[in-house]
């Protein structure tokens, strides 16, 4: 078993909060993840075929989300098959145990496979892993599970559980339920034509793909060892662990839960033991509050905040980066975490404004990648792709620009490209077009010219959503929603992440580890954040 405490300490010293090297900017040697990939095909949201296969997201927005009705059918079928009435999972673990949480994994390209080596290293000896949202892109189809689930995690020796994300629902949850719950397909419902929203939706709605059982069985052999096998009871579940309950919910396409799931959630939450919520949609994200509506009234966060339910953390995927909001609720703190950096394209963090949501102070908020690294990365990406060198912002300049914008101290000392005694080589901007190396302001061994904020840099940052545009144009929100999504790349640094959680001596520790795709970070994954949470004992009679 890997010594996670020592690994975390080494990772802390090598993180992006210490040096540019820790962020992956000086990547001379890509990692071994390239050897794991079945081919070199990338995944692109610019593909018309991919966008058409993903049309159910838009249709659900326009004509209503049918996830609640379909979920009720899946849940009824699982109960008829003899699943645990409370959808309870009871893994065999000792009083001290570790597990992983990975979010938004399944693009099947370099950005997913780049996470695997560090995940296997840090995950050595963990009891299980949980995928939080979007196991398979673009549509959760069973035919995509081989290269996007079974192959990348074939060497992870423990069970993997999951909660579905919106993309898993574009296939009617058929692939997800077949793989994780060993459930047969639902019988198709006959739908007549009407001019109602549901009828119009039905005309264009993407139907589940038939499952090739032979192909899926062959893929499943990659994770067929006894210690890897697990069948979860349904799309939502509760995991019964010593001193802790792990509660996974299914938020469908639009981020809501149905009344039946809500009744189940209230019932299992009444157990007084400490709990972590795993959800497909984060409750706090980009300094915004999304409490997750419940069919018929109320919200999931009402349940999480109830002191009788004793939730200590809520971890959600869907947004492809890491964020942590320690929200004070009465006399306690709940850690609301976004962890969706497990394999898909990176959502920018430099568009996150100064944090105050939920009463959280900016100084207590954590994110990965750092806002300055996010701004610098996208500046180099677009400077290369559009041949606009004036957009280019170095990491030091990005740190200073974002710190001035946010009003905080740069989270990394400026001019630390060569930490650990090695002068950092310039990063190669991603994309198909070669580019000249970016200038390093203040890099040891160079002219050591301090970074200076110029009019050009301010304009470049504004174009990229890192500063306000004239006339209050919503560039930051647009950049987060579209430009990040359309800007996937297949070369380091990737700025991916995963979580390692441990329970020891009445304390839960949540650690965020980075995956850059660079060989040094595979050998010693950088630890970007850590929080320790005391687990209060159950109430009397609990």
BELTAUR-V315674 format. One record per residue. PSI is psi in degrees with one decimal (* if undefined). Layout:
PSI
PSI
This chain:
133.8
141.7
96.2
-33.2
-48.0
-38.5
-39.5
-40.2
-42.9
-40.6
-35.9
-40.0
-18.4
14.4
174.2
-15.7
-4.2
-42.0
160.2
-35.6
-41.9
-26.1
-10.6
7.2
-28.2
37.6
98.2
-27.4
103.4
154.1
-178.6
-2.7
-27.8
-31.0
-18.6
-23.3
142.1
-25.8
-173.5
16.6
135.6
173.7
128.5
131.7
-0.1
-9.8
123.9
-35.4
-43.2
-44.4
-39.7
-40.0
-23.7
16.1
-19.0
-26.4
-48.6
-41.6
-37.4
-35.3
-39.3
-40.5
6.3
148.4
116.7
5.9
-40.4
-44.0
-43.6
-39.3
-39.9
-37.5
-43.2
-44.6
-41.5
-40.7
-38.1
-39.9
-37.0
-26.7
-3.3
16.4
154.5
131.4
-33.7
9.4
49.2
138.7
133.9
81.3
154.0
101.3
158.4
-172.9
-29.3
131.1
163.4
152.7
167.9
150.6
125.8
137.1
139.1
69.4
-43.8
56.3
-22.3
10.0
-163.0
-38.0
-28.6
-48.0
-23.8
-22.2
-24.5
-48.7
-46.1
-36.6
-42.0
-36.1
-53.5
-29.9
1.2
125.6
-2.3
152.7
-28.8
172.4
154.9
130.6
122.4
91.6
139.5
67.7
-38.0
126.6
151.5
-17.0
16.5
16.3
142.6
-32.2
-14.9
-4.3
-25.3
-60.3
-12.4
-2.6
-61.0
-43.9
-51.8
-31.4
20.9
-26.7
1.9
117.9
-8.4
170.6
153.3
125.5
173.3
155.8
139.9
152.9
-178.3
-36.1
-31.6
-23.8
-13.8
-15.3
20.5
15.8
11.6
-47.7
-43.4
-49.1
-32.6
-42.8
-46.9
-24.7
-1.0
40.2
136.9
161.9
149.6
149.6
136.5
139.1
141.0
130.1
120.1
159.5
139.6
165.5
8.9
162.5
-41.1
-37.2
-42.1
-38.5
-40.7
-27.5
-36.6
-9.2
135.0
123.5
153.5
143.6
141.2
142.1
125.6
98.0
-37.5
-44.5
-41.3
-39.7
-40.8
-41.7
-40.3
-19.5
-18.5
-25.8
55.2
3.0
149.6
-39.9
-14.6
-16.9
137.7
139.7
116.2
153.5
-24.0
-174.3
-18.6
155.2
166.5
131.1
122.8
106.6
156.7
117.9
8.1
143.2
135.3
117.1
115.4
128.1
157.5
113.9
11.7
-149.1
-43.0
6.1
41.0
165.7
151.3
167.3
-37.9
-43.0
-36.2
-40.9
-41.7
-43.2
-41.9
-37.3
-48.3
-26.1
-18.0
-18.1
128.8
-6.9
153.5
150.6
151.0
131.4
133.1
122.5
151.3
-15.7
128.8
150.3
-37.9
132.2
128.1
38.9
27.5
153.3
123.8
87.8
-6.9
91.0
149.7
136.1
124.0
-7.5
155.3
176.1
160.8
-38.3
-25.5
-41.2
-42.2
-39.9
-17.5
118.6
-26.0
-20.5
-16.9
43.8
135.4
-17.8
152.4
118.1
124.1
148.8
-146.8
-46.4
130.8
62.3
-168.3
132.5
145.6
126.8
106.1
100.6
125.4
124.2
102.5
-124.1
17.9
169.1
130.8
129.4
110.2
120.2
135.8
123.4
83.7
24.9
35.3
-1.9
-22.4
176.9
157.0
127.0
132.8
143.1
-16.2
-8.8
-2.7
120.6
178.1
130.8
133.0
0.7
141.0
17.3
10.3
131.2
143.5
-38.4
-19.4
-7.8
141.6
143.8
158.8
130.2
161.3
148.0
-41.5
-39.5
-38.7
-47.1
-46.2
-42.6
-50.3
-30.2
-42.4
-35.6
-51.4
-30.9
-36.6
-50.3
-37.3
7.5
51.2
77.5
-21.4
-14.9
-15.7
129.9
126.3
162.8
-42.1
-44.7
-38.9
-42.6
-45.7
-42.0
-47.3
-33.3
-37.3
-38.9
-44.4
-33.6
41.3
175.3
139.0
128.6
-7.8
138.1
132.8
137.5
36.0
33.4
-26.5
34.4
153.8
19.0
16.1
124.1
129.3
134.2
146.8
143.6
148.6
117.6
141.4
166.0
170.4
-16.3
123.3
150.8
155.9
152.7
141.1
150.3
141.7
111.8
122.7
17.9
130.0
141.8
-4.7
-161.6
-7.5
45.1
123.4
146.5
141.2
130.6
115.2
171.0
-38.6
-44.8
-40.4
-41.3
-43.5
-43.8
-38.2
-42.3
-33.1
4.5
9.1
-6.4
158.1
142.7
158.8
154.0
23.0
34.8
133.4
57.2
-42.3
-46.9
-41.0
-40.7
-44.5
-43.3
-37.2
-50.4
-34.1
-44.2
-32.1
13.8
35.7
152.0
165.0
22.6
148.2
157.6
146.6
-25.2
43.8
168.5
160.5
164.4
140.3
124.1
137.6
145.8
118.1
128.6
45.2
14.1
132.8
127.6
130.4
120.7
134.5
119.5
146.0
154.5
111.0
-16.5
1.1
146.1
-45.2
-35.7
-18.4
-40.5
-39.6
88.0
129.6
138.9
117.9
-18.4
154.7
138.7
137.9
131.9
115.9
135.5
108.1
146.7
157.2
153.2
160.7
130.4
1.3
*
